[in-house]
């Protein structure tokens, strides 16, 4: 397939972010003409069949009448899917091994943070209390992973290397070496009941929104701990607060929230059993992401085939 028209980069990010992405994308595919959406003239808008996007304004996408597909530079596409609604537009999401490695690093780091009682030691420091806590070996701390896609699989490998027993849950059955796997609603109940530390890596879809409600949080073992590196609305916010207030859950590490940045009045900021992170667990690497986008676009140019589409029914 011959090279086509100008490729717009469509984003609601600030000027510095857009400039950085444009530079990375142009470095990765010098044979293409990648420009900011705002710099397109009417003729270019009328001819665009492909756009590269990062949290785009749907109103801007509608100004590209020939648009057939968009390539996201993010792994999460739930907002894009929701914004597009009923649409024939095809979406390719980012699948970046570097992103998976970064997420695995974060999962291991914050699992160890909880496993070694770091929040409690921090509290003891504030109280000027010198007290050693009982040591628990990794083999005695059961980790549950919600989500066994590329990110979950990489996290499972890192956790197993650190000697944690790992189980995982996915929408459909999966098999991973050294990992006990569950699927379906019955499998979710089984996974939750054996997770001393639960790590959420699920995409946000119609089925996963509110998945961890009061009833499911109650299935976790007493004093279980939670890490959410997925999306805020997967966990019922009120139910989580009640579980923490009651001591049913010992601690939660939260990197994602329904509203971001987290508003100053939000209860999570000051709750003694919550660690707040600013959506930093696995930032996208612009250079590696752009190289993957470039490879997918070259494949499309050569074959006419749009790579690895998102299933709009499932939302990922």
Order of alpha helices (4+ residues) and beta strands (2+ residues): beta-alpha-beta-alpha-beta-alpha-beta-alpha-beta-alpha-alpha-beta-alpha-beta-beta-alpha-beta-alpha-beta-alpha-beta-beta-alpha
